[in-house]
Amino acid sequence: QVQVVESGGGLVQAGGSLGLSCTASDSTTVSFVMAWFRHAPGKDREFVAATSWNGGSTYYADSVKGRFTISRVNSKNTVYLRMNSLTPEYTSVYYCAAKLTPVRTPASDYHDWGQGTQITVSA
């Protein structure tokens, strides 16, 4: 099992930007799909974005297209999520997750998860 650790969460004003990082404990994840999910109170865990093992393909939930960008640097065992033009609806705990190829959106398909990082967007 690979450990992944998120960082970069915090408080941001509406309209602002924030970047998240997810670093894996070893290089095993270079062959994995890496994804971000979010989980808001009272809601199901929701797919946000995913990247193929080499970053060549990226996938986004409709709710974040044009606002969020996922990327990865395999030499650093790290995947990133850049979030722009944030609104309060994006307030949530954001999780990094890993799975073997191919890319899938259901959370149940992912076998390694971080502890999550809170993002709060104030109005």
PyMOL CGO cylinders between C-alpha atoms (Angstrom):
from pymol import cmd
from pymol.cgo import CYLINDER

trace = [
    CYLINDER, 0.00, 0.00, 0.00, 1.28, 3.42, -0.95, 0.3, 1, 1, 1, 1, 1, 1,
    CYLINDER, 1.28, 3.42, -0.95, 0.96, 6.36, 1.41, 0.3, 1, 1, 1, 1, 1, 1,
    CYLINDER, 0.96, 6.36, 1.41, -0.04, 9.68, -0.07, 0.3, 1, 1, 1, 1, 1, 1,
    CYLINDER, -0.04, 9.68, -0.07, -0.07, 12.95, 1.81, 0.3, 1, 1, 1, 1, 1, 1,
    CYLINDER, -0.07, 12.95, 1.81, -1.91, 16.08, 0.79, 0.3, 1, 1, 1, 1, 1, 1,
    CYLINDER, -1.91, 16.08, 0.79, -0.79, 19.60, 1.55, 0.3, 1, 1, 1, 1, 1, 1,
    CYLINDER, -0.79, 19.60, 1.55, -1.76, 23.13, 0.63, 0.3, 1, 1, 1, 1, 1, 1,
    CYLINDER, -1.76, 23.13, 0.63, -5.28, 23.45, 1.99, 0.3, 1, 1, 1, 1, 1, 1,
    CYLINDER, -5.28, 23.45, 1.99, -6.51, 26.47, 3.86, 0.3, 1, 1, 1, 1, 1, 1,
    CYLINDER, -6.51, 26.47, 3.86, -8.77, 29.47, 3.78, 0.3, 1, 1, 1, 1, 1, 1,
    CYLINDER, -8.77, 29.47, 3.78, -9.20, 31.59, 0.67, 0.3, 1, 1, 1, 1, 1, 1,
    CYLINDER, -9.20, 31.59, 0.67, -11.58, 34.35, -0.32, 0.3, 1, 1, 1, 1, 1, 1,
    CYLINDER, -11.58, 34.35, -0.32, -14.06, 33.88, -3.12, 0.3, 1, 1, 1, 1, 1, 1,
    CYLINDER, -14.06, 33.88, -3.12, -12.42, 34.56, -6.44, 0.3, 1, 1, 1, 1, 1, 1,
    CYLINDER, -12.42, 34.56, -6.44, -9.05, 33.51, -5.15, 0.3, 1, 1, 1, 1, 1, 1,
    CYLINDER, -9.05, 33.51, -5.15, -6.77, 30.63, -6.06, 0.3, 1, 1, 1, 1, 1, 1,
    CYLINDER, -6.77, 30.63, -6.06, -5.19, 27.77, -4.19, 0.3, 1, 1, 1, 1, 1, 1,
    CYLINDER, -5.19, 27.77, -4.19, -2.85, 24.94, -5.00, 0.3, 1, 1, 1, 1, 1, 1,
    CYLINDER, -2.85, 24.94, -5.00, -2.79, 21.47, -3.52, 0.3, 1, 1, 1, 1, 1, 1,
    CYLINDER, -2.79, 21.47, -3.52, 0.01, 18.93, -3.59, 0.3, 1, 1, 1, 1, 1, 1,
    CYLINDER, 0.01, 18.93, -3.59, -0.07, 15.21, -3.03, 0.3, 1, 1, 1, 1, 1, 1,
    CYLINDER, -0.07, 15.21, -3.03, 3.20, 13.40, -2.46, 0.3, 1, 1, 1, 1, 1, 1,
    CYLINDER, 3.20, 13.40, -2.46, 3.53, 9.64, -2.43, 0.3, 1, 1, 1, 1, 1, 1,
    CYLINDER, 3.53, 9.64, -2.43, 5.77, 7.67, -0.12, 0.3, 1, 1, 1, 1, 1, 1,
    CYLINDER, 5.77, 7.67, -0.12, 7.56, 5.92, -2.96, 0.3, 1, 1, 1, 1, 1, 1,
    CYLINDER, 7.56, 5.92, -2.96, 7.85, 5.85, -6.70, 0.3, 1, 1, 1, 1, 1, 1,
    CYLINDER, 7.85, 5.85, -6.70, 5.32, 3.07, -7.16, 0.3, 1, 1, 1, 1, 1, 1,
    CYLINDER, 5.32, 3.07, -7.16, 2.70, 5.68, -7.97, 0.3, 1, 1, 1, 1, 1, 1,
    CYLINDER, 2.70, 5.68, -7.97, 4.51, 6.72, -11.15, 0.3, 1, 1, 1, 1, 1, 1,
    CYLINDER, 4.51, 6.72, -11.15, 2.57, 3.95, -12.87, 0.3, 1, 1, 1, 1, 1, 1,
    CYLINDER, 2.57, 3.95, -12.87, -0.71, 4.77, -11.13, 0.3, 1, 1, 1, 1, 1, 1,
    CYLINDER, -0.71, 4.77, -11.13, -3.64, 6.95, -12.01, 0.3, 1, 1, 1, 1, 1, 1,
    CYLINDER, -3.64, 6.95, -12.01, -3.72, 9.81, -9.52, 0.3, 1, 1, 1, 1, 1, 1,
    CYLINDER, -3.72, 9.81, -9.52, -6.89, 11.68, -8.70, 0.3, 1, 1, 1, 1, 1, 1,
    CYLINDER, -6.89, 11.68, -8.70, -8.44, 14.28, -6.49, 0.3, 1, 1, 1, 1, 1, 1,
    CYLINDER, -8.44, 14.28, -6.49, -11.80, 13.90, -4.80, 0.3, 1, 1, 1, 1, 1, 1,
    CYLINDER, -11.80, 13.90, -4.80, -13.72, 16.14, -2.46, 0.3, 1, 1, 1, 1, 1, 1,
    CYLINDER, -13.72, 16.14, -2.46, -16.12, 15.42, 0.34, 0.3, 1, 1, 1, 1, 1, 1,
    CYLINDER, -16.12, 15.42, 0.34, -18.42, 18.07, 1.70, 0.3, 1, 1, 1, 1, 1, 1,
    CYLINDER, -18.42, 18.07, 1.70, -20.59, 17.57, 4.79, 0.3, 1, 1, 1, 1, 1, 1,
    CYLINDER, -20.59, 17.57, 4.79, -23.81, 15.78, 3.98, 0.3, 1, 1, 1, 1, 1, 1,
    CYLINDER, -23.81, 15.78, 3.98, -22.67, 14.84, 0.50, 0.3, 1, 1, 1, 1, 1, 1,
    CYLINDER, -22.67, 14.84, 0.50, -21.05, 11.83, -1.11, 0.3, 1, 1, 1, 1, 1, 1,
    CYLINDER, -21.05, 11.83, -1.11, -17.37, 11.84, -1.94, 0.3, 1, 1, 1, 1, 1, 1,
    CYLINDER, -17.37, 11.84, -1.94, -17.12, 13.42, -5.37, 0.3, 1, 1, 1, 1, 1, 1,
    CYLINDER, -17.12, 13.42, -5.37, -14.62, 12.97, -8.18, 0.3, 1, 1, 1, 1, 1, 1,
    CYLINDER, -14.62, 12.97, -8.18, -12.79, 16.19, -9.03, 0.3, 1, 1, 1, 1, 1, 1,
    CYLINDER, -12.79, 16.19, -9.03, -9.95, 15.38, -11.42, 0.3, 1, 1, 1, 1, 1, 1,
    CYLINDER, -9.95, 15.38, -11.42, -7.60, 12.61, -12.47, 0.3, 1, 1, 1, 1, 1, 1,
    CYLINDER, -7.60, 12.61, -12.47, -4.42, 12.18, -14.45, 0.3, 1, 1, 1, 1, 1, 1,
    CYLINDER, -4.42, 12.18, -14.45, -3.04, 9.17, -16.26, 0.3, 1, 1, 1, 1, 1, 1,
    CYLINDER, -3.04, 9.17, -16.26, 0.26, 7.71, -15.15, 0.3, 1, 1, 1, 1, 1, 1,
    CYLINDER, 0.26, 7.71, -15.15, 2.36, 10.01, -17.34, 0.3, 1, 1, 1, 1, 1, 1,
    CYLINDER, 2.36, 10.01, -17.34, 0.12, 13.07, -17.19, 0.3, 1, 1, 1, 1, 1, 1,
    CYLINDER, 0.12, 13.07, -17.19, -0.71, 12.66, -20.85, 0.3, 1, 1, 1, 1, 1, 1,
    CYLINDER, -0.71, 12.66, -20.85, -4.44, 12.46, -20.19, 0.3, 1, 1, 1, 1, 1, 1,
    CYLINDER, -4.44, 12.46, -20.19, -6.44, 14.44, -17.69, 0.3, 1, 1, 1, 1, 1, 1,
    CYLINDER, -6.44, 14.44, -17.69, -10.07, 14.22, -16.67, 0.3, 1, 1, 1, 1, 1, 1,
    CYLINDER, -10.07, 14.22, -16.67, -12.28, 16.68, -14.82, 0.3, 1, 1, 1, 1, 1, 1,
    CYLINDER, -12.28, 16.68, -14.82, -15.68, 16.80, -13.25, 0.3, 1, 1, 1, 1, 1, 1,
    CYLINDER, -15.68, 16.80, -13.25, -17.96, 19.20, -15.09, 0.3, 1, 1, 1, 1, 1, 1,
    CYLINDER, -17.96, 19.20, -15.09, -18.16, 21.35, -11.97, 0.3, 1, 1, 1, 1, 1, 1,
    CYLINDER, -18.16, 21.35, -11.97, -14.44, 22.17, -12.09, 0.3, 1, 1, 1, 1, 1, 1,
    CYLINDER, -14.44, 22.17, -12.09, -13.66, 22.29, -15.81, 0.3, 1, 1, 1, 1, 1, 1,
    CYLINDER, -13.66, 22.29, -15.81, -11.97, 25.52, -16.70, 0.3, 1, 1, 1, 1, 1, 1,
    CYLINDER, -11.97, 25.52, -16.70, -11.22, 26.31, -13.06, 0.3, 1, 1, 1, 1, 1, 1,
    CYLINDER, -11.22, 26.31, -13.06, -9.02, 23.44, -11.87, 0.3, 1, 1, 1, 1, 1, 1,
    CYLINDER, -9.02, 23.44, -11.87, -5.89, 21.95, -13.39, 0.3, 1, 1, 1, 1, 1, 1,
    CYLINDER, -5.89, 21.95, -13.39, -4.36, 18.64, -12.40, 0.3, 1, 1, 1, 1, 1, 1,
    CYLINDER, -4.36, 18.64, -12.40, -0.75, 17.86, -13.14, 0.3, 1, 1, 1, 1, 1, 1,
    CYLINDER, -0.75, 17.86, -13.14, 1.99, 15.54, -11.94, 0.3, 1, 1, 1, 1, 1, 1,
    CYLINDER, 1.99, 15.54, -11.94, 5.75, 15.35, -11.70, 0.3, 1, 1, 1, 1, 1, 1,
    CYLINDER, 5.75, 15.35, -11.70, 6.69, 11.71, -11.44, 0.3, 1, 1, 1, 1, 1, 1,
    CYLINDER, 6.69, 11.71, -11.44, 10.30, 12.46, -10.56, 0.3, 1, 1, 1, 1, 1, 1,
    CYLINDER, 10.30, 12.46, -10.56, 8.94, 14.01, -7.36, 0.3, 1, 1, 1, 1, 1, 1,
    CYLINDER, 8.94, 14.01, -7.36, 6.18, 11.41, -6.79, 0.3, 1, 1, 1, 1, 1, 1,
    CYLINDER, 6.18, 11.41, -6.79, 3.83, 14.37, -6.64, 0.3, 1, 1, 1, 1, 1, 1,
    CYLINDER, 3.83, 14.37, -6.64, 0.51, 15.34, -8.17, 0.3, 1, 1, 1, 1, 1, 1,
    CYLINDER, 0.51, 15.34, -8.17, -0.88, 18.86, -8.04, 0.3, 1, 1, 1, 1, 1, 1,
    CYLINDER, -0.88, 18.86, -8.04, -4.26, 20.52, -8.22, 0.3, 1, 1, 1, 1, 1, 1,
    CYLINDER, -4.26, 20.52, -8.22, -4.43, 24.17, -9.12, 0.3, 1, 1, 1, 1, 1, 1,
    CYLINDER, -4.43, 24.17, -9.12, -7.77, 25.77, -8.29, 0.3, 1, 1, 1, 1, 1, 1,
    CYLINDER, -7.77, 25.77, -8.29, -8.75, 29.16, -9.66, 0.3, 1, 1, 1, 1, 1, 1,
    CYLINDER, -8.75, 29.16, -9.66, -11.80, 31.41, -9.33, 0.3, 1, 1, 1, 1, 1, 1,
    CYLINDER, -11.80, 31.41, -9.33, -12.94, 29.63, -6.22, 0.3, 1, 1, 1, 1, 1, 1,
    CYLINDER, -12.94, 29.63, -6.22, -16.42, 30.10, -4.82, 0.3, 1, 1, 1, 1, 1, 1,
    CYLINDER, -16.42, 30.10, -4.82, -17.89, 28.95, -1.49, 0.3, 1, 1, 1, 1, 1, 1,
    CYLINDER, -17.89, 28.95, -1.49, -19.37, 25.89, -3.20, 0.3, 1, 1, 1, 1, 1, 1,
    CYLINDER, -19.37, 25.89, -3.20, -15.85, 24.47, -3.45, 0.3, 1, 1, 1, 1, 1, 1,
    CYLINDER, -15.85, 24.47, -3.45, -15.49, 24.40, 0.32, 0.3, 1, 1, 1, 1, 1, 1,
    CYLINDER, -15.49, 24.40, 0.32, -14.75, 20.80, 1.16, 0.3, 1, 1, 1, 1, 1, 1,
    CYLINDER, -14.75, 20.80, 1.16, -12.14, 18.32, 2.29, 0.3, 1, 1, 1, 1, 1, 1,
    CYLINDER, -12.14, 18.32, 2.29, -10.01, 17.39, -0.69, 0.3, 1, 1, 1, 1, 1, 1,
    CYLINDER, -10.01, 17.39, -0.69, -8.45, 13.95, -0.96, 0.3, 1, 1, 1, 1, 1, 1,
    CYLINDER, -8.45, 13.95, -0.96, -5.71, 12.54, -3.10, 0.3, 1, 1, 1, 1, 1, 1,
    CYLINDER, -5.71, 12.54, -3.10, -6.15, 8.98, -4.30, 0.3, 1, 1, 1, 1, 1, 1,
    CYLINDER, -6.15, 8.98, -4.30, -4.32, 6.41, -6.39, 0.3, 1, 1, 1, 1, 1, 1,
    CYLINDER, -4.32, 6.41, -6.39, -5.29, 3.41, -8.45, 0.3, 1, 1, 1, 1, 1, 1,
    CYLINDER, -5.29, 3.41, -8.45, -3.97, 1.19, -11.16, 0.3, 1, 1, 1, 1, 1, 1,
    CYLINDER, -3.97, 1.19, -11.16, -4.82, 2.12, -14.71, 0.3, 1, 1, 1, 1, 1, 1,
    CYLINDER, -4.82, 2.12, -14.71, -7.20, 2.89, -16.32, 0.3, 1, 1, 1, 1, 1, 1,
    CYLINDER, -7.20, 2.89, -16.32, -8.76, 6.12, -15.12, 0.3, 1, 1, 1, 1, 1, 1,
    CYLINDER, -8.76, 6.12, -15.12, -12.10, 5.71, -13.39, 0.3, 1, 1, 1, 1, 1, 1,
    CYLINDER, -12.10, 5.71, -13.39, -14.22, 8.21, -11.52, 0.3, 1, 1, 1, 1, 1, 1,
    CYLINDER, -14.22, 8.21, -11.52, -15.90, 6.15, -8.76, 0.3, 1, 1, 1, 1, 1, 1,
    CYLINDER, -15.90, 6.15, -8.76, -14.16, 6.60, -5.43, 0.3, 1, 1, 1, 1, 1, 1,
    CYLINDER, -14.16, 6.60, -5.43, -14.56, 2.89, -4.73, 0.3, 1, 1, 1, 1, 1, 1,
    CYLINDER, -14.56, 2.89, -4.73, -12.11, 2.11, -7.54, 0.3, 1, 1, 1, 1, 1, 1,
    CYLINDER, -12.11, 2.11, -7.54, -9.23, 3.83, -5.74, 0.3, 1, 1, 1, 1, 1, 1,
    CYLINDER, -9.23, 3.83, -5.74, -7.10, 1.79, -3.36, 0.3, 1, 1, 1, 1, 1, 1,
    CYLINDER, -7.10, 1.79, -3.36, -4.84, 4.35, -1.70, 0.3, 1, 1, 1, 1, 1, 1,
    CYLINDER, -4.84, 4.35, -1.70, -6.07, 7.53, -0.07, 0.3, 1, 1, 1, 1, 1, 1,
    CYLINDER, -6.07, 7.53, -0.07, -4.60, 10.47, 1.76, 0.3, 1, 1, 1, 1, 1, 1,
    CYLINDER, -4.60, 10.47, 1.76, -6.00, 11.92, 4.95, 0.3, 1, 1, 1, 1, 1, 1,
    CYLINDER, -6.00, 11.92, 4.95, -7.48, 14.90, 3.19, 0.3, 1, 1, 1, 1, 1, 1,
    CYLINDER, -7.48, 14.90, 3.19, -6.93, 18.62, 3.42, 0.3, 1, 1, 1, 1, 1, 1,
    CYLINDER, -6.93, 18.62, 3.42, -9.60, 21.20, 4.20, 0.3, 1, 1, 1, 1, 1, 1,
    CYLINDER, -9.60, 21.20, 4.20, -10.31, 24.03, 1.81, 0.3, 1, 1, 1, 1, 1, 1,
    CYLINDER, -10.31, 24.03, 1.81, -12.63, 26.78, 2.94, 0.3, 1, 1, 1, 1, 1, 1,
    CYLINDER, -12.63, 26.78, 2.94, -13.73, 29.49, 0.54, 0.3, 1, 1, 1, 1, 1, 1,
    CYLINDER, -13.73, 29.49, 0.54, -15.22, 32.53, 2.23, 0.3, 1, 1, 1, 1, 1, 1,
    CYLINDER, -15.22, 32.53, 2.23, -17.82, 34.69, 0.53, 0.3, 1, 1, 1, 1, 1, 1,
]
cmd.load_cgo(trace, "trace")
